[in-house]
Amino acid sequence: MNKMKIIRIGLIVWFIITWPIYILAQTFEKPNYALKSHETLEIRKIELTPEKTIVSLSVENRIVGGTFCADRNIFLTDPDVRKLKLKKAAGIPVCPDNYKFKSIGEKLQFTLEFPPLPESVKWIDITEECDENCFSLYGVVLNSELNGRLDEADSFAGKSDYKGAINAYSGILTNLSKADEGIEGALYTDIITLLVRAGDRAGAAEWYKKMVNSGAPRLDLYIANLNSRGIKF
Protein backbone atom coordinates (compact mmCIF):
# COMPACT_ATOMS: atom_id res chain seq x y z
CA MET A 1 0.00 0.00 0.00
CA ASN A 2 1.53 3.30 -1.03
CA LYS A 3 1.71 6.45 1.11
CA MET A 4 -1.17 8.21 -0.72
CA LYS A 5 -3.54 5.29 -0.04
CA ILE A 6 -2.54 5.29 3.63
CA ILE A 7 -3.31 9.03 3.87
CA ARG A 8 -6.70 8.56 2.19
CA ILE A 9 -7.64 5.68 4.48
CA GLY A 10 -6.56 7.75 7.46
CA LEU A 11 -8.78 10.64 6.37
CA ILE A 12 -11.74 8.31 5.85
CA VAL A 13 -11.29 6.79 9.33
CA TRP A 14 -11.00 10.30 10.85
CA PHE A 15 -14.20 11.40 9.07
CA ILE A 16 -16.13 8.33 10.25
CA ILE A 17 -15.04 8.92 13.85
CA THR A 18 -15.76 12.66 13.89
CA TRP A 19 -18.80 12.78 11.57
CA PRO A 20 -21.46 12.20 14.29
CA ILE A 21 -20.01 15.07 16.36
CA TYR A 22 -20.30 17.54 13.48
CA ILE A 23 -23.84 16.35 12.73
CA LEU A 24 -25.00 16.56 16.33
CA ALA A 25 -23.15 19.63 17.65
CA GLN A 26 -25.24 22.80 17.44
CA THR A 27 -24.96 26.37 18.72
CA PHE A 28 -27.90 28.72 19.18
CA GLU A 29 -26.92 32.37 19.52
CA LYS A 30 -29.38 34.40 21.63
CA PRO A 31 -32.21 31.88 21.27
CA ASN A 32 -35.76 33.05 21.85
CA TYR A 33 -37.66 32.05 24.96
CA ALA A 34 -41.25 32.28 26.12
CA LEU A 35 -41.04 33.65 29.67
CA LYS A 36 -38.38 34.51 32.24
CA SER A 37 -38.31 35.40 35.92
CA HIS A 38 -35.58 38.09 36.02
CA GLU A 39 -35.90 41.10 33.72
CA THR A 40 -32.17 41.45 33.02
CA LEU A 41 -31.36 37.74 32.72
CA GLU A 42 -30.43 36.91 29.13
CA ILE A 43 -29.31 33.80 27.24
CA ARG A 44 -26.17 34.55 25.26
CA LYS A 45 -25.98 31.14 23.60
CA ILE A 46 -26.68 27.44 24.04
CA GLU A 47 -24.22 24.83 22.80
CA LEU A 48 -25.35 21.23 22.28
CA THR A 49 -22.82 18.43 21.86
CA PRO A 50 -23.04 14.65 22.28
CA GLU A 51 -21.23 15.03 25.62
CA LYS A 52 -22.88 18.07 27.25
CA THR A 53 -25.18 21.06 27.06
CA ILE A 54 -23.65 24.46 27.83
CA VAL A 55 -25.89 27.43 28.59
CA SER A 56 -24.18 30.85 28.53
CA LEU A 57 -26.08 33.55 30.41
CA SER A 58 -25.70 37.14 31.57
CA VAL A 59 -27.48 39.17 34.21
CA GLU A 60 -27.36 42.93 34.70
CA ASN A 61 -27.38 44.54 38.12
CA ARG A 62 -30.05 47.19 38.71
CA ILE A 63 -29.67 47.95 42.43
CA VAL A 64 -27.03 49.26 44.84
CA GLY A 65 -25.33 46.36 46.61
CA GLY A 66 -26.80 43.74 44.27
CA THR A 67 -25.66 40.12 44.47
CA PHE A 68 -26.20 36.97 42.41
CA CYS A 69 -25.41 33.27 42.76
CA ALA A 70 -26.34 29.92 41.22
CA ASP A 71 -27.94 27.21 43.32
CA ARG A 72 -26.74 23.64 42.89
CA ASN A 73 -30.31 22.63 42.05
CA ILE A 74 -30.66 24.00 38.52
CA PHE A 75 -32.34 21.82 35.92
CA LEU A 76 -33.02 21.59 32.22
CA THR A 77 -36.45 20.11 31.56
CA ASP A 78 -37.37 18.88 28.09
CA PRO A 79 -40.86 18.39 26.58
CA ASP A 80 -41.00 14.83 27.96
CA VAL A 81 -40.38 16.26 31.46
CA ARG A 82 -36.93 14.70 31.71
CA LYS A 83 -34.87 16.71 34.20
CA LEU A 84 -31.14 17.14 33.66
CA LYS A 85 -29.35 18.47 36.74
CA LEU A 86 -26.56 21.05 36.65
CA LYS A 87 -23.11 19.42 36.49
CA LYS A 88 -21.00 22.53 37.01
CA ALA A 89 -21.06 26.31 36.79
CA ALA A 90 -18.33 28.73 35.70
CA GLY A 91 -18.07 32.47 36.30
CA ILE A 92 -20.60 32.53 39.13
CA PRO A 93 -20.44 31.51 42.81
CA VAL A 94 -22.53 28.62 44.08
CA CYS A 95 -25.06 29.72 46.71
CA PRO A 96 -24.79 30.59 49.57
CA ASP A 97 -21.65 32.36 48.24
CA ASN A 98 -22.56 35.44 46.19
CA TYR A 99 -21.08 37.58 43.45
CA LYS A 100 -21.19 41.18 44.68
CA PHE A 101 -21.80 43.67 41.90
CA LYS A 102 -19.58 46.74 41.97
CA SER A 103 -22.01 49.12 40.28
CA ILE A 104 -25.46 49.53 38.79
CA GLY A 105 -25.42 48.40 35.17
CA GLU A 106 -22.62 45.88 35.66
CA LYS A 107 -23.19 42.61 33.80
CA LEU A 108 -22.15 39.19 35.05
CA GLN A 109 -21.55 36.54 32.40
CA PHE A 110 -21.52 32.88 33.40
CA THR A 111 -22.02 29.38 32.02
CA LEU A 112 -23.96 26.36 33.25
CA GLU A 113 -23.10 22.85 32.09
CA PHE A 114 -25.66 20.03 31.95
CA PRO A 115 -25.73 16.49 30.53
CA PRO A 116 -26.44 16.18 26.78
CA LEU A 117 -29.94 16.59 25.40
CA PRO A 118 -31.61 14.16 22.99
CA GLU A 119 -31.21 15.34 19.38
CA SER A 120 -34.99 15.51 18.92
CA VAL A 121 -35.52 18.14 21.64
CA LYS A 122 -36.59 21.52 20.18
CA TRP A 123 -37.27 23.46 23.39
CA ILE A 124 -36.38 23.37 27.07
CA ASP A 125 -37.10 25.04 30.40
CA ILE A 126 -34.25 26.17 32.64
CA THR A 127 -35.28 26.38 36.29
CA GLU A 128 -33.50 26.99 39.57
CA GLU A 129 -35.01 25.25 42.58
CA CYS A 130 -34.06 27.22 45.68
CA ASP A 131 -35.50 29.02 48.72
CA GLU A 132 -35.91 32.53 47.30
CA ASN A 133 -35.36 34.72 44.22
CA CYS A 134 -34.92 31.66 42.01
CA PHE A 135 -34.48 32.26 38.29
CA SER A 136 -36.31 30.51 35.45
CA LEU A 137 -36.45 30.60 31.66
CA TYR A 138 -39.36 28.82 30.02
CA GLY A 139 -39.80 27.68 26.43
CA VAL A 140 -36.22 28.23 25.24
CA VAL A 141 -36.24 27.58 21.47
CA LEU A 142 -33.71 25.09 20.07
CA ASN A 143 -34.83 25.37 16.45
CA SER A 144 -32.82 27.66 14.17
CA GLU A 145 -35.58 28.13 11.59
CA LEU A 146 -38.16 29.01 14.25
CA ASN A 147 -35.72 31.37 15.97
CA GLY A 148 -35.29 33.20 12.67
CA ARG A 149 -39.04 33.60 12.21
CA LEU A 150 -39.45 34.80 15.79
CA ASP A 151 -36.67 37.35 15.31
CA GLU A 152 -38.43 38.66 12.22
CA ALA A 153 -41.74 38.97 14.11
CA ASP A 154 -39.96 40.72 16.98
CA SER A 155 -38.53 43.25 14.55
CA PHE A 156 -42.06 44.29 13.53
CA ALA A 157 -43.03 44.66 17.18
CA GLY A 158 -39.88 46.69 17.87
CA LYS A 159 -40.94 49.17 15.19
CA SER A 160 -44.49 49.36 16.62
CA ASP A 161 -45.79 47.79 13.42
CA TYR A 162 -48.63 46.10 15.27
CA LYS A 163 -50.34 44.71 12.18
CA GLY A 164 -47.11 43.25 10.80
CA ALA A 165 -46.16 41.77 14.16
CA ILE A 166 -49.61 40.27 14.80
CA ASN A 167 -49.65 38.70 11.34
CA ALA A 168 -46.16 37.31 11.85
CA TYR A 169 -46.85 35.87 15.31
CA SER A 170 -50.23 34.42 14.30
CA GLY A 171 -48.64 32.86 11.20
CA ILE A 172 -46.03 31.15 13.37
CA LEU A 173 -48.69 29.99 15.82
CA THR A 174 -50.94 28.59 13.09
CA ASN A 175 -48.09 26.49 11.68
CA LEU A 176 -46.43 25.59 14.99
CA SER A 177 -45.48 21.92 15.21
CA LYS A 178 -45.95 19.75 18.29
CA ALA A 179 -42.16 19.65 18.71
CA ASP A 180 -42.04 23.46 19.09
CA GLU A 181 -45.01 23.96 21.41
CA GLY A 182 -42.83 25.38 24.22
CA ILE A 183 -43.22 28.84 22.64
CA GLU A 184 -47.00 28.53 22.13
CA GLY A 185 -48.02 30.42 25.27
CA ALA A 186 -45.65 33.27 24.44
CA LEU A 187 -47.12 33.63 20.94
CA TYR A 188 -50.62 33.97 22.35
CA THR A 189 -49.31 36.47 24.91
CA ASP A 190 -47.59 38.57 22.24
CA ILE A 191 -50.65 38.64 19.98
CA ILE A 192 -52.99 39.59 22.83
CA THR A 193 -50.63 42.29 24.11
CA LEU A 194 -50.20 43.82 20.66
CA LEU A 195 -53.96 43.85 20.04
CA VAL A 196 -54.48 45.66 23.35
CA ARG A 197 -51.80 48.22 22.41
CA ALA A 198 -53.46 48.69 19.02
CA GLY A 199 -56.77 49.41 20.76
CA ASP A 200 -58.48 46.24 19.48
CA ARG A 201 -59.83 44.88 22.77
CA ALA A 202 -62.45 42.75 21.00
CA GLY A 203 -59.71 41.02 19.03
CA ALA A 204 -57.61 40.65 22.18
CA ALA A 205 -60.56 39.06 24.01
CA GLU A 206 -61.03 36.58 21.16
CA TRP A 207 -57.38 35.53 21.25
CA TYR A 208 -57.45 35.41 25.07
CA LYS A 209 -60.29 32.88 24.87
CA LYS A 210 -58.31 30.83 22.34
CA MET A 211 -55.31 30.89 24.65
CA VAL A 212 -57.31 29.73 27.68
CA ASN A 213 -58.59 26.76 25.66
CA SER A 214 -55.28 26.00 23.92
CA GLY A 215 -53.66 23.59 26.35
CA ALA A 216 -50.27 25.30 25.81
CA PRO A 217 -47.49 24.10 28.14
CA ARG A 218 -47.38 26.10 31.41
CA LEU A 219 -50.56 27.91 30.38
CA ASP A 220 -51.17 29.12 33.94
CA LEU A 221 -47.92 31.10 33.90
CA TYR A 222 -48.84 32.98 30.72
CA ILE A 223 -52.33 33.77 31.94
CA ALA A 224 -50.88 35.02 35.23
CA ASN A 225 -48.37 37.14 33.31
CA LEU A 226 -51.12 38.82 31.29
CA ASN A 227 -53.31 39.30 34.36
CA SER A 228 -50.42 40.92 36.27
CA ARG A 229 -50.30 43.55 33.50
CA GLY A 230 -54.02 44.23 33.73
CA ILE A 231 -54.95 42.14 30.68
CA LYS A 232 -57.87 39.89 31.54
CA PHE A 233 -61.08 39.02 29.71
N, C-alpha and C positions, 0 to 999 in steps of 0.2 A: 504493500500500500504506500503510495507516494505521499509527500508532505501535504500537497494541496488537498487530497482526499481526507487526510487526518484532520486538517483545519475545518473542512466542510462538515465532517461528522461531529467535530467538537461544537461547532456553531449550532447544528441541529439539536444536539443533546442539551446545550445551554437554553435554546428557545423552548424546548419541551418542558424543561424544569421551571423556567421563569414565566412561561406563557399564562398560567392561571393567575399569577399575581397581577400581571398587567391587565387581565380581563376583569378581575374582581376589585382592584384598588380604585377608589373614587374619592374625589375631593369636591365638596360643595362650599363655595365661597359665599358668605353672608346668606345662608338659606332662609327662606321665609318660614314663619311660624304663625300659629293661630292666636296664642294668648300667652302672656308672661306676667309674672308677679311683680318684678322690680322694673320701674320705668327705664332706668339707665342700663339695665343688663342687656347685652347684645351678643349674638353668636358671630364670631369672626369667620370661622370655617369649621367644617366637620370632615374628618378624614376616615375613610373606611378601608381597611385592609383585611386579608384573611386572618391576621393575628390579633388585631385590636381595633377599637374605635376611639378616635381622639377628637374631643370637642374643645375648640379654642373659643374662649369667652373674654369679654371685657365688661367692667362695671365702672361707672363714673360716680365720684363722690359729690353729693349735693349739700352736705351739712358740715358745720364746724365740728371737728373731733370725730368724724365718721370712721367706722371700722368695717371690716368684712372678713369672713372666713368661710371655709368649706367643711361641712360636716362629713364624717366618714360614710354616713348613710345617704349616698346620692345614687340614683338609679336611672337607667334607661329602660323605658317600657315600650315594647313594640305593639302592633295591632292585635297580636295574639295574647297580650298581657303577660309576656315573658319579661321578667325583671333581671337586668344585668347590673350588678353592683359595681360601684367605683373600685378600680384597682389601685390607682395612685393619682395624685394631683401634683402639679408643678406651678410655681409662681404664686402660690397662695397658701397661707397657714391653715392647718387643720384645727377646727374648733376643739377646745376652747381658746386656743391661741388666735390672735387677730392681727390682720394687717391694719396699721394705723395710717390713714390718709394724712398727707402733709398740708393739703389745701383743698378748697372747693374747686371742682372742675378736674381734679386729678383722676386719671384713669388707671385702673389695675387690670393687666392682662394676665390670664392664667389658662392652663389646660387641664382637662380631666380625661383620664384614660379608662376605658371600659373593655370588657371582652368583645370579640367580633360579633357583628350582627349578621343574620341570614341575608343572603343576596337579594331575596325577594322583598325585603322590608322597604317601604317607600315613605314611611313617616314614623316618628318616635315622640315620646314625651320624656322630658328630663326633669326629675323631681328630687328635691332634697327633703329628707324626712328628719326633722329636728324639733326642738322645743319651741323656738320662736324665730320670726323673721326668715322663714325658710324660702328659698327661691324655687321657681318652677317655670318651665317653658313647655307649652303644650302644642302638639301638632306640628312639629318641626319637619319640614318637607325635604325628603331625600329623593327628589325626582327633578333632574335638570330641566327637562322640557316644561314641567309645571312651574318650576321656579321662574323660568323665563316669562311665562304667561302672566304670572302673578306680579312680576316686576313691571311689566307693561301696563297692567291694570292700575298698579300703584302710581305710575307716572301720570295717568289721567287724574287720579284723585289728588295728587300733589299740585296739579295745575288748576284745581277746583273745577275741572271738567266733569261735573256730576253725571251727565248723560253718558259720556264716553266711559267713565269708570263703572257705572251701574251696568251698562251693556257688557263690558269686559268681564266683570265679576260674575254676572248672571250667566254668561256664556261658558265660563269655566265651571260653574256649579252645575249647569245642565249636562255637561259632558264629563263630569267627574267620575272616575272609576272607583270601584270598591277599594282598590289598593291605596287610593289617595284620600280616603274619607277623613283623615285626621285634620284636614283644613276646612272641612265642610261647615262647621259652626262659625268659623271666622268669615267665610264668604257670606253667609246669611247676615252676620253682624255688620259687615262692611256695606252691604246693599241697603239694609235697614237704616243705618246711620246716614248714608248719603241721601237717601230719600227724605229723611227728616230735615237734613240741612238744605235740601232743595225745596222744602216747603210742601212736599207731597206726603202728608200724613196718612192719607187713605192708602196710597201705595205701600207705605211703610207698614201699616197695620196688616195688609194682605201678606206681605213677606214675613212679618212677625208670626202670623198664624201658621204659615208654611214651615217656619223654623221650629215652632213648638211641636209640630207633628212630624218632624223630619227623622227623628231617631239618630241625629248626629252624635258622634262620640263626645262625651263630657258636655252634653247639651245644657245641663244645669249651670255650668260655669259661664256659658255664653249668655244665657238668659239673665243671670245675676249681674254680669258685666253691663248689659244694656240697661237693666233696671237701676243700677247704681248711677247711671248717667241720665236718669229721668226718662228713659225710653221704655214705655210699657203700654201694651194695648190689651 
